[in-house]
Amino acid sequence: MTHSDRAFELVTDPSHLGDDDYDAHIVPFPKWEMCAGLISKDQRSLPPRVYFEANVDTLKVIDYPINNAGWPLMSERMRRVLRDVGEFPHREIPVIMLDDTVPTAQRFDASGSPRPGVAMERFAGIQLTEYIDAFDWEHSEYQRDDVFPDQVYMIDKLVLKDVPLPPLFRLAARPIVLMVSAQTRAAMEKAEIRGTQFKALNEVF
């Protein structure tokens, strides 16, 4: 294994979308935009139930759905693969996927719970509660962020320090990028986790 293939950016695979822009749309709640991407490591307050309207037929065959909130939404199967690779201490936010073919007025019973057959509950949003210090400032090529000088906003060449990498991580210097180790990629491909793509380090910007 070369240094450059020790890790990859984890991104969604849009090849299954067809005419759709997303697999799922978040049902807005107060200040939901503050949680866009689940990038922040701060645990913001969330409602007891977080809903998405979704194409549930697609979700039956996709483990990493594309959504308009940019959340890393992972199936239980995908999360199990990550746990098998190594430590997985991240915040898992259970989400309820509502069948978008069912009219809104028919989705809930009198108690406010989804009616049988309307909801799918095997997905969770993943929020990393810490970033890792693995960005090699000496050998990477980048432009430093003017507002947050300990971060970069553009990367021309990404080099990681020679340190152990967890299965899933964000770099303190570039937390917007969600990354996996090479071992994680191999495990996900072996398990045929669906809906993912992997960008090599030289493709991360």
Contacts in CASP RR format, 6 or more apart in sequence:
PFRMAT RR
TARGET T0000
AUTHOR 0000-0000-0000
METHOD contacts of the structure
MODEL  1
MTHSDRAFELVTDPSHLGDDDYDAHIVPFPKWEMCAGLISKDQRSLPPRV
YFEANVDTLKVIDYPINNAGWPLMSERMRRVLRDVGEFPHREIPVIMLDD
TVPTAQRFDASGSPRPGVAMERFAGIQLTEYIDAFDWEHSEYQRDDVFPD
QVYMIDKLVLKDVPLPPLFRLAARPIVLMVSAQTRAAMEKAEIRGTQFKA
LNEVF
1 182 0 8 1.000
3 159 0 8 1.000
3 160 0 8 1.000
3 162 0 8 1.000
4 200 0 8 1.000
4 201 0 8 1.000
4 202 0 8 1.000
5 182 0 8 1.000
5 200 0 8 1.000
5 201 0 8 1.000
6 160 0 8 1.000
6 165 0 8 1.000
6 181 0 8 1.000
6 182 0 8 1.000
6 201 0 8 1.000
7 160 0 8 1.000
7 165 0 8 1.000
7 179 0 8 1.000
7 180 0 8 1.000
7 181 0 8 1.000
7 182 0 8 1.000
7 201 0 8 1.000
8 179 0 8 1.000
8 180 0 8 1.000
8 182 0 8 1.000
8 185 0 8 1.000
8 198 0 8 1.000
8 199 0 8 1.000
8 200 0 8 1.000
8 201 0 8 1.000
9 177 0 8 1.000
9 178 0 8 1.000
9 179 0 8 1.000
9 198 0 8 1.000
9 199 0 8 1.000
9 203 0 8 1.000
9 204 0 8 1.000
10 64 0 8 1.000
10 72 0 8 1.000
10 168 0 8 1.000
10 178 0 8 1.000
10 179 0 8 1.000
10 180 0 8 1.000
10 196 0 8 1.000
10 197 0 8 1.000
10 198 0 8 1.000
11 178 0 8 1.000
11 196 0 8 1.000
11 197 0 8 1.000
11 198 0 8 1.000
11 199 0 8 1.000
12 64 0 8 1.000
12 65 0 8 1.000
12 66 0 8 1.000
12 195 0 8 1.000
12 196 0 8 1.000
12 197 0 8 1.000
13 64 0 8 1.000
13 194 0 8 1.000
13 195 0 8 1.000
13 196 0 8 1.000
13 197 0 8 1.000
14 66 0 8 1.000
16 58 0 8 1.000
16 61 0 8 1.000
16 62 0 8 1.000
16 195 0 8 1.000
17 23 0 8 1.000
17 66 0 8 1.000
20 55 0 8 1.000
21 68 0 8 1.000
22 65 0 8 1.000
22 66 0 8 1.000
22 67 0 8 1.000
22 68 0 8 1.000
23 54 0 8 1.000
23 55 0 8 1.000
23 58 0 8 1.000
23 59 0 8 1.000
23 62 0 8 1.000
23 65 0 8 1.000
23 66 0 8 1.000
23 67 0 8 1.000
24 52 0 8 1.000
24 53 0 8 1.000
24 54 0 8 1.000
24 55 0 8 1.000
24 59 0 8 1.000
24 65 0 8 1.000
24 66 0 8 1.000
24 67 0 8 1.000
24 68 0 8 1.000
24 73 0 8 1.000
24 97 0 8 1.000
25 52 0 8 1.000
25 53 0 8 1.000
25 54 0 8 1.000
25 67 0 8 1.000
25 68 0 8 1.000
25 69 0 8 1.000
25 100 0 8 1.000
26 32 0 8 1.000
26 50 0 8 1.000
26 51 0 8 1.000
26 52 0 8 1.000
26 67 0 8 1.000
26 68 0 8 1.000
26 69 0 8 1.000
26 71 0 8 1.000
27 50 0 8 1.000
27 51 0 8 1.000
27 52 0 8 1.000
27 53 0 8 1.000
27 98 0 8 1.000
29 46 0 8 1.000
29 47 0 8 1.000
29 50 0 8 1.000
31 44 0 8 1.000
32 69 0 8 1.000
34 44 0 8 1.000
35 44 0 8 1.000
35 46 0 8 1.000
35 69 0 8 1.000
35 71 0 8 1.000
36 69 0 8 1.000
36 70 0 8 1.000
37 69 0 8 1.000
37 70 0 8 1.000
37 71 0 8 1.000
37 72 0 8 1.000
38 70 0 8 1.000
38 71 0 8 1.000
38 72 0 8 1.000
38 93 0 8 1.000
38 125 0 8 1.000
38 126 0 8 1.000
38 127 0 8 1.000
38 128 0 8 1.000
39 170 0 8 1.000
39 175 0 8 1.000
39 176 0 8 1.000
40 127 0 8 1.000
41 127 0 8 1.000
41 128 0 8 1.000
41 129 0 8 1.000
41 130 0 8 1.000
41 131 0 8 1.000
41 170 0 8 1.000
41 175 0 8 1.000
43 91 0 8 1.000
43 127 0 8 1.000
43 129 0 8 1.000
46 93 0 8 1.000
49 96 0 8 1.000
50 93 0 8 1.000
50 94 0 8 1.000
50 95 0 8 1.000
50 96 0 8 1.000
51 95 0 8 1.000
51 96 0 8 1.000
51 97 0 8 1.000
51 98 0 8 1.000
52 67 0 8 1.000
52 69 0 8 1.000
52 73 0 8 1.000
52 95 0 8 1.000
52 96 0 8 1.000
52 97 0 8 1.000
52 98 0 8 1.000
52 123 0 8 1.000
53 97 0 8 1.000
53 98 0 8 1.000
53 100 0 8 1.000
54 65 0 8 1.000
54 67 0 8 1.000
54 97 0 8 1.000
54 98 0 8 1.000
54 99 0 8 1.000
54 100 0 8 1.000
54 120 0 8 1.000
55 100 0 8 1.000
56 97 0 8 1.000
56 99 0 8 1.000
56 100 0 8 1.000
56 101 0 8 1.000
56 120 0 8 1.000
58 65 0 8 1.000
59 65 0 8 1.000
59 75 0 8 1.000
59 97 0 8 1.000
59 120 0 8 1.000
59 123 0 8 1.000
61 194 0 8 1.000
62 75 0 8 1.000
62 194 0 8 1.000
62 195 0 8 1.000
63 74 0 8 1.000
63 75 0 8 1.000
63 77 0 8 1.000
63 78 0 8 1.000
63 193 0 8 1.000
63 194 0 8 1.000
63 195 0 8 1.000
63 196 0 8 1.000
64 72 0 8 1.000
64 73 0 8 1.000
64 74 0 8 1.000
64 75 0 8 1.000
64 78 0 8 1.000
64 193 0 8 1.000
64 194 0 8 1.000
64 195 0 8 1.000
64 196 0 8 1.000
65 73 0 8 1.000
65 123 0 8 1.000
65 195 0 8 1.000
67 73 0 8 1.000
71 95 0 8 1.000
71 125 0 8 1.000
71 126 0 8 1.000
72 125 0 8 1.000
72 126 0 8 1.000
72 178 0 8 1.000
73 95 0 8 1.000
73 123 0 8 1.000
73 124 0 8 1.000
73 125 0 8 1.000
73 126 0 8 1.000
74 82 0 8 1.000
74 123 0 8 1.000
74 124 0 8 1.000
74 125 0 8 1.000
74 126 0 8 1.000
75 122 0 8 1.000
75 123 0 8 1.000
76 122 0 8 1.000
76 123 0 8 1.000
76 124 0 8 1.000
77 122 0 8 1.000
77 191 0 8 1.000
77 193 0 8 1.000
78 188 0 8 1.000
78 193 0 8 1.000
79 88 0 8 1.000
79 92 0 8 1.000
79 124 0 8 1.000
79 126 0 8 1.000
81 184 0 8 1.000
81 187 0 8 1.000
81 188 0 8 1.000
81 191 0 8 1.000
81 193 0 8 1.000
82 88 0 8 1.000
82 167 0 8 1.000
82 168 0 8 1.000
82 184 0 8 1.000
82 187 0 8 1.000
84 187 0 8 1.000
85 167 0 8 1.000
85 181 0 8 1.000
85 183 0 8 1.000
85 184 0 8 1.000
85 187 0 8 1.000
86 166 0 8 1.000
86 167 0 8 1.000
87 166 0 8 1.000
87 167 0 8 1.000
88 167 0 8 1.000
88 168 0 8 1.000
89 129 0 8 1.000
90 126 0 8 1.000
90 127 0 8 1.000
90 128 0 8 1.000
90 129 0 8 1.000
90 168 0 8 1.000
91 126 0 8 1.000
91 127 0 8 1.000
91 128 0 8 1.000
91 129 0 8 1.000
92 124 0 8 1.000
92 125 0 8 1.000
92 126 0 8 1.000
93 124 0 8 1.000
93 125 0 8 1.000
93 126 0 8 1.000
93 127 0 8 1.000
94 121 0 8 1.000
94 123 0 8 1.000
94 124 0 8 1.000
94 125 0 8 1.000
95 121 0 8 1.000
95 123 0 8 1.000
95 124 0 8 1.000
95 125 0 8 1.000
96 114 0 8 1.000
96 119 0 8 1.000
96 120 0 8 1.000
96 121 0 8 1.000
97 119 0 8 1.000
97 120 0 8 1.000
97 121 0 8 1.000
97 123 0 8 1.000
98 107 0 8 1.000
98 114 0 8 1.000
98 118 0 8 1.000
98 119 0 8 1.000
99 107 0 8 1.000
99 117 0 8 1.000
99 118 0 8 1.000
99 119 0 8 1.000
99 120 0 8 1.000
102 118 0 8 1.000
106 115 0 8 1.000
106 118 0 8 1.000
107 114 0 8 1.000
107 115 0 8 1.000
107 118 0 8 1.000
107 119 0 8 1.000
108 114 0 8 1.000
108 115 0 8 1.000
108 118 0 8 1.000
109 115 0 8 1.000
126 168 0 8 1.000
128 168 0 8 1.000
128 169 0 8 1.000
128 170 0 8 1.000
128 178 0 8 1.000
131 169 0 8 1.000
131 170 0 8 1.000
131 171 0 8 1.000
131 172 0 8 1.000
131 175 0 8 1.000
132 163 0 8 1.000
132 165 0 8 1.000
132 166 0 8 1.000
132 169 0 8 1.000
132 170 0 8 1.000
132 171 0 8 1.000
132 172 0 8 1.000
133 161 0 8 1.000
133 172 0 8 1.000
133 173 0 8 1.000
134 160 0 8 1.000
134 161 0 8 1.000
134 163 0 8 1.000
134 165 0 8 1.000
134 169 0 8 1.000
134 171 0 8 1.000
135 152 0 8 1.000
135 158 0 8 1.000
135 160 0 8 1.000
135 161 0 8 1.000
135 171 0 8 1.000
135 172 0 8 1.000
135 173 0 8 1.000
135 174 0 8 1.000
136 159 0 8 1.000
136 160 0 8 1.000
136 161 0 8 1.000
137 173 0 8 1.000
139 157 0 8 1.000
139 159 0 8 1.000
140 152 0 8 1.000
140 155 0 8 1.000
140 157 0 8 1.000
140 158 0 8 1.000
140 159 0 8 1.000
141 155 0 8 1.000
141 156 0 8 1.000
141 157 0 8 1.000
142 152 0 8 1.000
142 154 0 8 1.000
142 155 0 8 1.000
142 156 0 8 1.000
142 157 0 8 1.000
142 158 0 8 1.000
142 173 0 8 1.000
143 152 0 8 1.000
143 153 0 8 1.000
143 154 0 8 1.000
143 156 0 8 1.000
144 151 0 8 1.000
144 152 0 8 1.000
144 153 0 8 1.000
145 151 0 8 1.000
145 152 0 8 1.000
145 153 0 8 1.000
150 172 0 8 1.000
150 173 0 8 1.000
151 172 0 8 1.000
151 173 0 8 1.000
151 174 0 8 1.000
151 175 0 8 1.000
152 173 0 8 1.000
152 174 0 8 1.000
154 205 0 8 1.000
155 174 0 8 1.000
155 204 0 8 1.000
155 205 0 8 1.000
157 202 0 8 1.000
158 174 0 8 1.000
158 201 0 8 1.000
158 202 0 8 1.000
158 204 0 8 1.000
159 201 0 8 1.000
160 201 0 8 1.000
165 179 0 8 1.000
165 181 0 8 1.000
166 181 0 8 1.000
167 180 0 8 1.000
167 181 0 8 1.000
167 183 0 8 1.000
167 184 0 8 1.000
168 178 0 8 1.000
168 179 0 8 1.000
168 180 0 8 1.000
168 184 0 8 1.000
169 179 0 8 1.000
169 180 0 8 1.000
169 181 0 8 1.000
170 176 0 8 1.000
170 177 0 8 1.000
170 178 0 8 1.000
170 179 0 8 1.000
171 177 0 8 1.000
171 179 0 8 1.000
174 204 0 8 1.000
177 204 0 8 1.000
180 188 0 8 1.000
180 198 0 8 1.000
185 198 0 8 1.000
188 196 0 8 1.000
END
